[in-house]
Amino acid sequence: MYLMKDIVRDGDPVLRQQAAKVTFPLSDEVKEATKNMMEYLVVSQNEEENEKYGLRPGVGLAAPQVGISQQFSSILIPDEDVDDTDIDEDAAPTYFFKGTIYNPVITRQSVKQTALSMGEGCLSVDEDIPGYVERAYRITVKYQDENGDAQELKLEGYPAIVFQHEIDHLHGTLYYDHISKTAPWDETDGTRYIG
């Protein structure tokens, strides 16, 4: 499993590179990295475990963030539709999406924009950079799974934000690149602010 010390921080050139496409079958290095990336996400979302290892909670981790300039990202989005009152404390958590996307491409995106009301954060960016990060409210993503098979997902709202954040990493873009330098908290008409 990766720890915080293994996560590349802002300023490292790998975070600003255009990552190379992943080839199939997956190399042992890529398989090992995806296993460690997903393990980080699972442990980081468990309060007791993440304290034990000193992890910052995350819903996504892209290969460049662990020093690998290739186009893949592990994503773990908890299922927000579960009613908390019905949760069995010992039950395994459920997820809206759990997996690694390889060579993802956004093929469609809505004109309508969305942003997290508290702004975004990133495991590779230690300082808090405030402001709205406007992104497409709805997207269609095509990607390959671990077998190289083509997959397509239609996403909206929070999951769409997570996928766009992770895909940005594969093209050398960080979330704060989208924040207005002059008016970071100015709301835009028609943008849906969530969270």
C-alpha positions as CSV (number, residue, x, y, z in Angstrom):
1,M,0.0,0.0,0.0
2,Y,1.1,3.5,-0.7
3,L,1.5,5.9,2.2
4,M,1.5,9.7,2.2
5,K,5.3,9.7,1.8
6,D,4.9,7.9,-1.6
7,I,2.5,10.5,-3.0
8,V,4.3,13.0,-5.3
9,R,3.8,16.6,-4.3
10,D,3.0,19.7,-6.3
11,G,6.3,21.0,-7.8
12,D,7.4,17.6,-9.1
13,P,7.6,17.7,-12.9
14,V,5.7,14.3,-13.3
15,L,2.5,16.1,-12.2
16,R,2.8,18.5,-15.2
17,Q,3.6,15.9,-17.9
18,Q,1.3,14.5,-20.5
19,A,1.1,10.8,-19.4
20,A,1.8,8.0,-21.8
21,K,-1.0,5.6,-22.9
22,V,-1.1,2.3,-21.0
23,T,-0.4,-0.8,-23.2
24,F,-2.1,-4.2,-22.7
25,P,-1.6,-6.7,-21.3
26,L,-0.7,-4.7,-18.2
27,S,2.9,-4.8,-17.0
28,D,3.7,-6.1,-13.5
29,E,4.6,-2.5,-12.5
30,V,1.2,-1.2,-13.5
31,K,-0.7,-4.1,-11.8
32,E,1.3,-3.6,-8.6
33,A,0.7,0.2,-8.7
34,T,-3.1,-0.2,-9.2
35,K,-3.3,-2.6,-6.3
36,N,-1.5,-0.2,-4.0
37,M,-3.5,2.8,-5.3
38,M,-6.8,1.1,-4.6
39,E,-5.6,-0.1,-1.2
40,Y,-4.6,3.5,-0.3
41,L,-8.1,4.7,-1.2
42,V,-9.9,1.9,0.7
43,V,-7.8,2.4,3.9
44,S,-8.0,6.2,3.6
45,Q,-11.8,6.2,3.7
46,N,-11.8,4.2,6.9
47,E,-11.5,6.7,9.8
48,E,-9.7,4.3,12.2
49,E,-7.3,2.9,9.6
50,N,-6.4,6.2,8.0
51,E,-5.5,7.6,11.4
52,K,-3.3,4.6,12.0
53,Y,-1.4,5.1,8.8
54,G,-1.6,8.9,8.8
55,L,-3.4,9.1,5.4
56,R,-5.4,11.9,4.0
57,P,-8.8,10.6,2.7
58,G,-9.1,10.3,-1.0
59,V,-11.6,9.2,-3.7
60,G,-9.1,9.0,-6.5
61,L,-5.4,8.5,-7.1
62,A,-3.8,8.9,-10.5
63,A,-0.6,7.2,-11.6
64,P,1.4,10.5,-12.0
65,Q,0.6,11.1,-8.2
66,V,2.7,8.0,-7.4
67,G,5.5,8.9,-9.9
68,I,4.2,6.9,-12.9
69,S,3.6,8.9,-16.0
70,Q,1.0,6.6,-17.5
71,Q,-2.7,7.1,-18.2
72,F,-4.5,5.3,-15.4
73,S,-6.3,6.3,-12.2
74,S,-7.9,4.4,-9.4
75,I,-11.3,5.7,-8.2
76,L,-13.3,4.8,-5.2
77,I,-16.6,6.8,-4.8
78,P,-18.7,5.8,-1.8
79,D,-22.3,5.1,-2.5
80,E,-24.1,8.2,-1.1
81,D,-27.5,6.7,-1.8
82,V,-27.3,4.4,1.3
83,D,-29.5,5.6,4.2
84,D,-27.2,5.9,7.2
85,T,-29.9,4.7,9.6
86,D,-30.0,1.3,7.8
87,I,-26.3,0.7,7.8
88,D,-25.0,-2.4,9.6
89,E,-21.8,-1.2,11.3
90,D,-20.1,-4.5,10.3
91,A,-21.2,-4.6,6.7
92,A,-18.7,-3.9,4.0
93,P,-19.1,-0.3,2.6
94,T,-20.8,0.0,-0.8
95,Y,-19.5,2.0,-3.6
96,F,-20.9,4.0,-6.5
97,F,-17.7,3.2,-8.4
98,K,-14.7,1.1,-7.5
99,G,-12.1,0.4,-10.1
100,T,-9.1,1.6,-12.2
101,I,-9.7,3.4,-15.5
102,Y,-7.0,3.1,-18.2
103,N,-6.6,5.5,-21.1
104,P,-9.8,7.4,-20.2
105,V,-11.2,10.0,-22.6
106,I,-14.2,12.3,-22.0
107,T,-16.2,11.9,-25.2
108,R,-19.2,14.1,-24.3
109,Q,-19.7,16.9,-21.7
110,S,-22.6,19.1,-20.9
111,V,-22.6,22.8,-21.3
112,K,-24.1,23.0,-17.8
113,Q,-21.4,23.4,-15.2
114,T,-21.0,22.2,-11.6
115,A,-18.6,22.8,-8.7
116,L,-18.1,21.6,-5.2
117,S,-19.4,24.4,-2.8
118,M,-16.3,24.0,-0.6
119,G,-13.8,23.7,-3.5
120,E,-11.6,20.8,-4.4
121,G,-8.5,19.3,-2.8
122,C,-5.8,17.0,-3.9
123,L,-3.5,14.5,-2.2
124,S,-0.6,16.0,-4.2
125,V,-1.3,19.6,-3.1
126,D,-0.5,20.2,0.6
127,E,-1.7,23.8,0.8
128,D,-5.4,24.7,0.7
129,I,-6.0,26.6,-2.5
130,P,-9.5,28.1,-2.2
131,G,-12.0,28.7,-4.9
132,Y,-14.6,27.1,-7.2
133,V,-13.4,24.5,-9.7
134,E,-16.0,24.6,-12.4
135,R,-16.5,21.4,-14.4
136,A,-19.0,19.9,-16.7
137,Y,-22.1,18.7,-14.8
138,R,-22.6,15.6,-17.1
139,I,-19.9,13.7,-18.9
140,T,-19.5,10.5,-20.9
141,V,-16.2,8.7,-20.3
142,K,-14.7,5.9,-22.4
143,Y,-11.9,3.9,-20.9
144,Q,-10.3,0.5,-20.8
145,D,-10.6,-1.9,-17.9
146,E,-7.8,-4.1,-16.6
147,N,-8.3,-6.6,-19.4
148,G,-8.1,-3.8,-22.1
149,D,-11.8,-4.1,-22.8
150,A,-13.6,-0.8,-23.8
151,Q,-16.0,0.6,-21.2
152,E,-18.3,3.6,-21.2
153,L,-19.8,5.5,-18.3
154,K,-22.3,8.3,-18.1
155,L,-21.8,10.4,-15.0
156,E,-23.3,13.5,-13.4
157,G,-22.7,15.7,-10.4
158,Y,-20.1,14.5,-7.8
159,P,-18.9,11.4,-9.7
160,A,-18.5,13.5,-12.9
161,I,-16.3,16.0,-10.8
162,V,-14.2,13.1,-9.4
163,F,-13.6,11.6,-12.9
164,Q,-12.7,15.0,-14.4
165,H,-10.2,15.7,-11.6
166,E,-8.5,12.3,-12.1
167,I,-8.4,12.6,-15.9
168,D,-6.9,16.1,-15.5
169,H,-4.0,14.5,-13.7
170,L,-3.2,12.4,-16.7
171,H,-2.7,15.5,-18.8
172,G,-0.6,17.5,-16.4
173,T,-3.5,19.7,-15.0
174,L,-4.1,20.3,-11.3
175,Y,-7.5,21.4,-9.9
176,Y,-6.3,24.9,-9.0
177,D,-5.5,25.6,-12.7
178,H,-9.3,26.0,-13.1
179,I,-9.8,28.5,-10.2
180,S,-10.2,32.1,-11.1
181,K,-7.1,34.1,-10.1
182,T,-9.1,37.3,-9.6
183,A,-12.4,36.1,-8.1
184,P,-12.1,32.5,-6.8
185,W,-15.5,32.4,-5.1
186,D,-17.5,34.3,-7.7
187,E,-20.6,32.2,-8.6
188,T,-21.5,31.8,-12.2
189,D,-25.1,31.9,-13.4
190,G,-26.4,28.4,-14.3
191,T,-23.6,26.6,-12.4
192,R,-24.9,24.0,-10.0
193,Y,-22.9,24.1,-6.7
194,I,-23.1,20.9,-4.8
195,G,-22.0,19.5,-1.4
